[in-house]
Amino acid sequence: MAEARGVLLPAYVVVDESASMSPYQQELSNGMSSLCEGLRAEPMIAAKLRLAVLGFSDDVQVRLAVADMRAETALPKLVIRGATDYGAVFEDLLGRIPSDVKWLRDQGYRVHRPVVFFLSDGQPTDEGAWHQPYSRLTDRSRTPTAPNIIACGIGDAQADTMVAVATRAEFAFVAKTATDIGRAISEFFHSLTASLVASGQALGSGSPELVVNRPDQFTLAIDEVG
């Protein structure tokens, strides 16, 4: 059997592009830029990561297909539009993640369990319909490539919803009361970059692990549940 080319962590950044995010498009653009620049500044770490960026509203649009950031020069651009359909996200990931993992394995890589960083500023407009595709996505007996999901809520996103989206209670965060949404978006991307860099470092060690940093001005969502 041929020796593996290396070990990779696929990471998916899933960002709410609904109309309520319109006032914060500059912060989204700046955050995306800082994420890409932060990974490019760490080429040894970026070599162990593959990044994808998805924007969601009524549907999911690919802003960056799973990519090696050392070779990627274009900046993913988020486009404000539509509503907040959580189900569209999980239906998309149900097909996308297994396909991406197979593609990476076919290239000769070993692949660690993917991670999804989910950012939303509102409650799902498809109400409870998203639970079924979410359940299939996160059930490891049905979806062996089921991802870890880190959920961050800002604006009108409620703590109990973030707890329901995150795959572990300690992966669910909400912005603190009265936190400026633009600042919260910036903190999300800063924490995301730090989490990916730390996880990439761990991947190259003898003790690989997923590292999740709590964004500044956020609290664990479980602490907000009455």
N, C-alpha and C positions, 0 to 999 in steps of 0.2 A: 504493500500500500504506500502511495506517495506521501511524503511528509507535508503536513499542512503549511500553507503560506503564512499563516498567522491566525490570531484570534481577533474577532471583531465584535463590537457592540453597536447594533443598529439603534439609532435614536430618532424618534419622530416628534417634531414640534408641531402641535395642532393648535391653531389660533383662531379665535372667534372673529369673523369678519362681518358680523351683523351690523345693521345701521347704527346701533347705539355706540359702536366703537369709532364712529366718524370723527368726533372731536380729538381723537387720540392717534390719528394716522401718523403724525410726525414721530410720536413716541414709539409706535410700532416699527416704523422704518429705522429709527435710531437703534432700537433694541436689536433688530435683526442684523443691522450692520455691526454692532458691537459683538454679537454672538459669532458671526462669521470671521471677523477680524481676530477675536480671541482664540478661535480654534486654529486659524492660519498662523498665529504667533507661536503655536505649540505643535510644530510639525510631527514630533515624535509621538505626541498624544493623538493628534488628528489621524495618524496612520492606523490607529486602533479603533477609530470611530467611523461610522457611515451615517450621515445626517440627511433627513428628509424634512421638508416643511410643507404642511398642508393648511390651507385656509378653509374654514367652513362657515356656511350660513344655511341657505336652503339645500345646498349640496356641498360636496368637497371638491376643491380645486387644488391641483398639485402646483405648488410654488417652487419646490425643489425636489426632484426625484432623488432617491437614496444615492448619496454622492460622497466621494472622498474630497474633503474640503481643502486638501493640499493642492488639488488640481482645479478647483472650482473658482472662477473669477467673478461670475455674475452674482449680484445680490438678489435674493428672493424678495419679490414685491407682493405685499398683501393688498387686497382690493376690497374696499368696504361695499357691502351689498346685503340685501335680504334679511332673513330671520335667523333663528338660533336652533337649528335642527340637530340635536345630539345624535339621533338615530343614524343620520347620514354619515357621521363620523365613524361609528362603530361598524356599520355595514361596509364602509370603505376599507377600514383596517382589517376586517375579516378576510378580505381577498388580498389586500396589499401585503400584509406582513408575511404570511406563508410564502407568497410568490417571491418577495425580496429575499427572504432567508434562503430559499432554494437557489436563487440566482447567486447569492454570495457563496453558498456551499459548492455550487457547481464550478466556481472559480478557484476552489481549493482551500477556502477558509473554514475554520471552525467559527461558529457563531454563538455568542452568548444570548441569553433571553433579551429580546428587544425592550426598549423603554419608551414610553409615550409621555411627553410633557404637554398637558392640556390646559389652555387658558381660556376662560370665558367670563364675560361681564354680565351674563343674564341667565335666567331660568330657561330650560328647554321649551321651545314652542311646540314640540311634538309630545309634550307632557310625558306620559308613562310609556309611550311606544318604543322609546329607545332601550328599555330594559332588556327586551328579548335579544337584539343583536349584541348588546353589551355582555349578556350572560354567555352567549356562544363564544364571543371573543376571549373572555377571561377564564373560561372553563378549560383547564389544561388537559382534561381527559378527551375533550372534543377538538380542541385547538392546541396541539403540542407546542406551537410557537407563541402561545398566549403571552402578551406583554405585561410588564409592570407598568402601571399608570399612575403618574403624579398629577393631581388635579389642583389647579389654582384658580380661585374665584375672586373677582373684583366687582365693583359696582353692585348690581342687583343679584348677583349669583349668591345663592344661599349656602350656608355651611353644610346642612344635611345633604344637599345635592352633591357637593364636592366630596363628601364622605362616601356617597353612593358610587361616584365615578372612580375614585381612587381604589386601587387594588389592596391597599393596606391603610388603616386609619392614620398612620403616621405619614402617609403620602398625600394627605388632604390639607390644603391651606386656604385661608381667606384673608383678604386685606383687612387690617384693623379698621375699626370704625373711624370715619372722618379722614382716612388716608386719601390723599389726592390720587385719582385714578391714573393720571399720567405718570406720577412717580411710582405707583405700584407696578405699572407695566415695565418701567425701567428696572425696577428691583427684580421682577420676574426674570428678565433676560440676563441680568447680572448673576443671579443665583443659578439659572440654567447653565450658563457658561461654566461657572465654578463646579457645578455638579458633574458636568461632562468631563472636564479636565481631571477632576479627582477620580472619577470612575475609570477614565482611560489610564491614569497612573496605576490604579489598583489592578487593572487588567494585565499590565505588564509585570506585576509582582507575583509572588507565590501565593497570594491570597486575594484573588479577584473578587470584587464586590461592587454593588451598585451604591454609589454615594449620592445622597439627596440632601442638599442644603436648603434650609428654610429661608425664603426671601425676607429681607428686611421689610419691616412694616406689615408683615403677615403673621398670622398666628395659626396654630394647628386648628383645623376646622372642627375637630372633635371637641375642642374646648368650648366651642360656641354652641354646641347642641344642648338644649335644656333637658 
